[in-house]
């Protein structure tokens, strides 16, 4: 088991070097968790299973030009876009694609959005307006 961890660590370090070579416009640094900090910083978190794929996901955000989102639904959209880009990059960098892992990651955002959009009073799905506020068609008075 120890050798597997060393191999994984070696693989991610090699991938980081390749990415830094291929995309010198981005800076790759270590941090507490994987993230993309616009406009040019990719943070590599703890080395865990699927860390190579997760790194490609963060690179996907960078290459797609993701900066921020106004509506919560936009966040789900950009996460999907970044995973689509990660899958294409995985083919190029010969990183195994684990569709179950990707769907689990996307599910976390889908569940977050579902929970956030549920009306705490009646349970109906609310809608979000451009100002970021959620509104319930049942509980709010629209006159």
N, C-alpha and C positions, 0 to 999 in steps of 0.2 A: 504494500500500500504506500509506503514511503516513497518509492521510486515513481509511482504514479503522480504524486504531488509535485515532485521535482520535475517530471516531464511536463506536467501542466504549466508550472511556473516558467519553465524554459520555453514552451510553446507561446505563451502569452507575451513574453519578453521579445521573442523573435517577431511576433505579429506587430507589436508596438514599433519595433525598429523599421519594419517594412512600411507601416502606415506613415511614420515620420519621414521616411524617404519618399514615398509616393505622394504625400500630401504635406509638403513643408509649410503650407500656409496655416496649418493647425498645430497647436501645442498640446502634447499629451503629458499629463502629470498624474501623480498618485494622489489619492484622496480617500475619504471615508466611504464613498459609494460612487458607482458609475454614474456619470452625468455629462451633459453637454452644457457648457456655459458660453453662450454667444458673446462675441462673434467667433472666437477662434480656439477655445480651450475645451479639450476632452479630458474628463477626469476618469481615471481607472481606479476602481474600488478594490475591495478584497478579492484575492484570487480564489474563486470558488468554481464549482461546476458551471459550465457554459459561459465563463468569463470572456472567452474569445468572441463568441457570438454576441455577447452583451457589448463588448467594445465596438464591434461592427455596427451594432444598433446606434450607439452614440455617434459614431462616425457618420452613420446615415442621417442623423439629425443635422450634423454639420454640413454635409453635402447637399441636403435638401434646403438649406438656408433657414431652418427653423430658429425663430428668435423668441417669440412669445405667442400667447393665445389670449383672446378676449372672452370667448365663450367656452364653457366646459366641453361641449361637443367638439370644438376645434381641437382640444387636447387629445381626444380619442382619435381624431383624424390624423394628427401629426404623428402619434405613436404608431398607427398603422403604416403611414408612409415611411417612417424610419425603419420599421421591421421589414417592409418590402425592399428597401434599399439594402438592408443588412443581408437579406437572402441573396441578392445579386452579388454583393461583395463577398459573401461566403463562398460562392462558386469560384470567384477569382482567386481568393486567398486559401482555398482548399480547407475551409473550416466546416466541420459537419453541421448540418442544419437539423435542429431538433424542433419539429413543428409543435410538439406538445408543450415544450418550454415556451415557445413564442406565444402560443394561444393562452397559456397560463398567465403570461405577462400581460397580454392584451385583456384577458378576463379581469385582471385586477383593476384596470381603468374602466371597463364596462360596468363592473360592480360598483365602483366608486361613483360613476355617473348616475347609475340607477338609484343608489342610496341617496345621493345628493338631490336628485330631482323628485324624490317622493315627498309629498306633502305630509308634514308631521301631524296635521290635524285629521285629515280624512284618508290619507294613503294614496290619493290619486296622483298620477304623474303630472308634475308641474312643468312649465316651459320657462326658459331663460330669455330675458330680453337683452338687448345690446348693452345695457348698463350693467349687466352681470347679475341682476336680481332675478330670483325665481318667483313665479306667480302661479297660483292654483286657480283653474277656471271654476272650481266648485266653491272654494272658500272666500274668494275675493269678490267684492261688489263691483261689477263693471256696468256703470251707468253713464 
